[in-house]
Amino acid sequence: MDNKLTPFNPDWDKILEKLEKNQDAGLELSPEEKNLLKELQGIRADAAEALKIYQAFDTNSKWAEFREQVKPETPSKSPVHEVRRQPISLWLKVSAVAAAIFVIIAIGLVFQKGSQQQSVNIFRNDIPAGKNSATLTLDNGKKVLLSEAGSGKFADEAGVVISKSADGKLIYSENGQHADAAGKMHLLSTVNGESYRLQLPDHSEVWLNASSSIRFPASFAGLKDRSVELKGEAYFEIAKDRKHPFIVKTDQQEVQVLGTHFNINSYQDKQQTSTTLLEGSLRITNRHKKEQLIKPGETSLVNNGTEILISPADLKSAMAWKNGYFRFNGEQIDEVMLKLSRWYAIDIAYQGTISKEKFSGKISRYKNISEVLNMLSYSNAVRFKVEGRRVTVMQ
């Protein structure tokens, strides 16, 4: 196999050019477009600076210096009840030379100087990214695999029409009052390697991440509130209805909203639930009946303790999966591989001691796994072996 780094070819530069043209033409950008424009302009500035530094040094000798400088991070010994945001980026811990190399890799510029990597990955096969798919379980137990369902109407529950859009979104729509449908509970679920988008009967939108599920009534008509149950991770954009609060229940907490945008991560293997608010306001209630209000730009953390911990949110990291990216922000390799295992539906094994190195970077979730692993292994802190759907992490 070719041991050189696989080039990344994202279209971020084309998107940036289009957004800037629209802005210069006086067209109004949506809040999401404004945020994206700001982020892409930052990436371009970082890239220009990184390329300038990169062109000014000898790669082989400086890369050798970089490897000598990188030392494993000592795990934090802070008490569990303290929440401190520690975005320890790799390039903030090493020389400007390392910064140039890492930024170039992360944003997709081609870095090939002709020398081979010291650590060689072994790919017996490659693994494609996850797909847009989920299973809908109706109240009567009937299961519908949505990746195989055609677009258009495919079910009717007590007058509520269930359909699939041409771009693969599950849509619930109703005309008038359908009280009987409110008693019909449906379940949308994904396994590893799947994600799906859902429009609820009140026009609220839900993006469901891999290995997750949401249970909801076929209609909210006649109900005092709009209550759903979540396992795993989902992003919500809730339609405003002050008379009927929207409630999301997980194993560890209950979130009540009137109309807002937020992300909930409640995977059971993390043993904690984090809720990140982008817009509006949320009331978090844990199993001990403790309550906290969180504001936009904040994250709440609920675990087995009695308190609800609030900290400034890392919005880019929280929203990365929904926007089609992996974003690693000072994370150890076991945390990184947990995210990859859900999306690529892979089994993870470790050979030797698990590296304490911290990884930071961003890459599309729609790349084959080989490209993601090549990026992670470029610091020579880890290397990988892919056999079937088993990925072994090696020192």
NUMI-803156 format. One record per residue (C-alpha): residue in one letter; x, y, z. Coordinates in steps of 0.1 Angstrom, whole numbers, padded with zeros to 4 digits, always signed. Layout:
N
aXYZ;...
% end
This chain:
395
m+0000+0000+0000;d+0010+0036-0004;n+0022+0048+0030;k+0019+0085+0022;l-0009+0105+0037;t-0040+0102+0017;p-0049+0137+0004;f-0081+0153+0017;n-0102+0172-0008;p-0131+0190+0010;d-0151+0217-0007;w-0148+0242+0021;d-0131+0267-0002;k-0160+0266-0027;i-0185+0271+0001;l-0166+0300+0015;e-0164+0317-0019;k-0201+0313-0024;l-0210+0327+0010;e-0187+0357+0005;k-0202+0365-0029;n-0237+0364-0014;q-0226+0387+0014;d-0209+0411-0010;a-0240+0411-0032;g-0261+0423-0002;l-0280+0390+0002;e-0291+0383+0038;l-0274+0353+0053;s-0291+0330+0078;p-0276+0327+0113;e-0262+0293+0104;e-0247+0307+0072;k-0231+0336+0092;n-0216+0311+0117;l-0203+0289+0089;l-0188+0320+0070;k-0170+0331+0102;e-0156+0296+0108;l-0144+0291+0072;q-0127+0325+0072;g-0109+0315+0103;i-0098+0282+0086;r-0085+0302+0056;a-0065+0325+0078;d-0050+0296+0097;a-0042+0278+0065;a-0024+0308+0050;e-0003+0312+0082;a+0004+0275+0084;l+0015+0273+0048;k+0038+0303+0052;i+0055+0286+0082;y+0056+0252+0064;q+0074+0266+0034;a+0101+0281+0055;f+0115+0249+0071;d+0130+0216+0062;t+0103+0190+0068;n+0124+0160+0078;s+0146+0177+0104;k+0118+0197+0119;w+0095+0167+0121;a+0122+0148+0140;e+0123+0178+0165;f+0085+0177+0168;r+0084+0140+0177;e+0110+0147+0205;q+0090+0176+0219;v+0056+0157+0221;k+0051+0142+0255;p+0019+0124+0267;e-0005+0146+0287;t-0008+0138+0324;p-0045+0129+0331;s-0063+0156+0351;k-0067+0148+0388;s-0094+0174+0393;p-0123+0162+0415;v-0153+0148+0396;h-0176+0176+0408;e-0154+0203+0391;v-0161+0210+0354;r-0134+0228+0336;r-0133+0233+0299;q-0098+0223+0288;p-0095+0226+0250;i-0059+0215+0249;s-0050+0216+0212;l-0020+0197+0200;w-0006+0228+0182;l-0008+0249+0215;k+0015+0224+0232;v+0043+0221+0205;s+0063+0243+0182;a+0049+0265+0154;v+0063+0239+0131;a+0039+0213+0144;a+0011+0238+0141;a+0017+0242+0104;i+0017+0205+0098;f-0014+0198+0118;v-0035+0226+0104;i-0026+0217+0068;i-0037+0181+0075;a-0069+0191+0094;i-0083+0214+0067;g-0075+0192+0038;l-0044+0206+0021;v-0021+0180+0006;f+0010+0173+0026;q+0033+0149+0007;k+0071+0156+0008;g+0080+0122-0005;s+0092+0107+0028;q+0074+0078+0044;q+0057+0078+0078;q+0077+0061+0105;s+0045+0045+0118;v+0028+0024+0091;n-0010+0016+0092;i-0021-0018+0080;f-0053-0018+0060;r-0065-0052+0050;n-0096-0035+0038;d-0113+0000+0040;i-0145+0008+0058;p-0170+0034+0043;a-0187+0060+0064;g-0221+0055+0080;k-0253+0061+0060;n-0287+0078+0062;s-0308+0050+0076;a-0330+0040+0106;t-0358+0017+0116;l-0393+0030+0125;t-0413+0008+0148;l-0450+0015+0148;d-0474+0011+0177;n-0486-0023+0164;g-0450-0036+0163;k-0445-0033+0125;k-0410-0023+0116;v-0401-0002+0086;l-0364+0000+0074;l-0363+0035+0061;s-0333+0030+0038;e-0354+0006+0018;a-0387+0026+0019;g-0394+0047-0012;s-0402+0084-0010;g-0438+0094-0004;k-0465+0081+0020;f-0459+0046+0034;a-0481+0045+0066;d-0512+0060+0082;e-0517+0059+0120;a-0552+0071+0132;g-0553+0098+0105;v-0516+0109+0108;v-0498+0105+0076;i-0462+0091+0078;s-0440+0097+0047;k-0404+0099+0036;s-0392+0129+0017;a-0371+0127-0015;d-0340+0137+0005;g-0346+0110+0031;k-0364+0127+0060;l-0391+0110+0080;i-0422+0133+0081;y-0453+0131+0103;s-0482+0153+0092;e-0518+0157+0104;n-0549+0176+0095;g-0572+0186+0124;q-0574+0168+0157;h-0564+0132+0160;a-0567+0123+0197;d-0565+0086+0190;a-0531+0090+0174;a-0518+0106+0206;g-0520+0072+0223;k-0500+0055+0195;m-0463+0054+0205;h-0436+0052+0177;l-0399+0045+0180;l-0373+0057+0156;s-0339+0040+0161;t-0305+0038+0146;v-0277+0013+0150;n-0240+0019+0147;g-0233+0034+0113;e-0267+0050+0108;s-0282+0085+0114;y-0316+0100+0104;r-0337+0131+0104;l-0372+0133+0117;q-0400+0159+0115;l-0424+0154+0144;p-0462+0161+0140;d-0457+0196+0155;h-0431+0204+0129;s-0402+0202+0154;e-0371+0187+0138;v-0348+0160+0152;w-0314+0148+0139;l-0307+0114+0154;n-0271+0103+0157;a-0258+0067+0154;s-0268+0041+0180;s-0296+0062+0193;s-0334+0061+0195;i-0363+0085+0201;r-0398+0074+0213;f-0427+0097+0206;p-0465+0098+0201;a-0478+0098+0165;s-0497+0130+0174;f-0495+0156+0201;a-0531+0166+0197;g-0550+0167+0230;l-0519+0163+0251;k-0508+0188+0278;d-0472+0186+0267;r-0451+0173+0238;s-0430+0146+0255;v-0404+0123+0239;e-0379+0098+0252;l-0343+0098+0240;k-0314+0073+0242;g-0281+0082+0227;e-0276+0115+0210;a-0299+0139+0191;y-0300+0176+0180;f-0334+0193+0183;e-0350+0223+0167;i-0383+0228+0185;a-0413+0245+0171;k-0426+0272+0195;d-0458+0265+0214;r-0459+0281+0248;k-0491+0263+0258;h-0476+0229+0252;p-0440+0227+0265;f-0417+0203+0247;i-0400+0177+0271;v-0371+0154+0264;k-0366+0126+0289;t-0334+0105+0292;d-0323+0080+0318;q-0306+0108+0339;q-0326+0139+0333;e-0357+0157+0319;v-0354+0188+0297;q-0383+0212+0294;v-0384+0238+0266;l-0408+0262+0249;g-0389+0267+0216;t-0352+0263+0212;h-0322+0246+0195;f-0301+0222+0215;n-0281+0190+0215;i-0284+0161+0240;n-0257+0134+0244;s-0269+0106+0266;y-0250+0076+0255;q-0250+0050+0283;d-0213+0041+0279;k-0204+0077+0290;q-0224+0074+0322;q-0233+0111+0320;t-0257+0133+0300;s-0245+0166+0284;t-0270+0192+0270;t-0257+0220+0249;l-0279+0250+0242;l-0276+0271+0210;e-0308+0292+0212;g-0336+0298+0236;s-0336+0285+0272;l-0338+0251+0289;r-0348+0238+0323;i-0328+0207+0333;t-0342+0184+0360;n-0321+0154+0372;r-0333+0123+0390;h-0327+0140+0424;k-0353+0167+0414;k-0326+0193+0413;e-0333+0220+0386;q-0310+0243+0366;l-0317+0268+0338;i-0291+0270+0311;k-0286+0298+0286;p-0274+0298+0250;g-0237+0290+0249;e-0238+0268+0280;t-0236+0230+0285;s-0251+0212+0314;l-0236+0179+0327;v-0257+0154+0346;n-0243+0122+0361;n-0251+0101+0391;g-0243+0130+0415;t-0269+0152+0430;e-0258+0184+0413;i-0263+0197+0377;l-0230+0212+0365;i-0230+0241+0341;s-0200+0252+0320;p-0193+0273+0289;a-0202+0252+0258;d-0178+0241+0230;l-0205+0247+0204;k-0183+0236+0174;s-0176+0203+0190;a-0211+0197+0202;m-0225+0204+0167;a-0198+0188+0146;w-0217+0154+0141;k-0249+0171+0130;n-0229+0193+0105;g-0212+0162+0091;y-0178+0164+0108;f-0157+0147+0135;r-0142+0174+0157;f-0116+0164+0183;n-0107+0189+0209;g-0079+0177+0232;e-0093+0141+0233;q-0074+0109+0241;i-0074+0081+0216;d-0099+0060+0235;e-0124+0089+0234;v-0118+0094+0197;m-0122+0057+0189;l-0155+0056+0208;k-0169+0082+0184;l-0155+0064+0154;s-0169+0030+0165;r-0205+0043+0165;w-0203+0059+0130;y-0183+0032+0112;a-0199+0003+0131;i-0165-0011+0140;d-0151-0031+0169;i-0121-0015+0187;a-0091-0034+0202;y-0060-0020+0218;q-0025-0035+0215;g-0002-0023+0242;t-0007+0007+0265;i-0034+0031+0255;s-0017+0064+0244;k-0023+0095+0266;e-0017+0118+0237;k-0043+0145+0231;f-0057+0148+0196;s-0073+0179+0181;g-0086+0183+0145;k-0115+0182+0122;i-0124+0159+0093;s-0156+0150+0074;r-0177+0121+0087;y-0182+0110+0051;k-0145+0100+0045;n-0136+0063+0045;i-0121+0053+0078;s-0086+0050+0063;e-0084+0087+0058;v-0095+0095+0094;l-0070+0070+0108;n-0042+0083+0086;m-0048+0118+0101;l-0048+0105+0136;s-0016+0085+0131;y+0004+0113+0116;s+0019+0124+0150;n+0033+0088+0153;a+0016+0085+0187;v-0006+0057+0174;r-0010+0035+0144;f-0038+0012+0133;k-0046-0021+0118;v-0079-0027+0100;e-0091-0063+0095;g-0128-0067+0085;r-0147-0044+0109;r-0121-0047+0136;v-0097-0018+0142;t-0067-0024+0164;v-0050+0006+0179;m-0012+0002+0184;q+0015+0023+0200;
% end
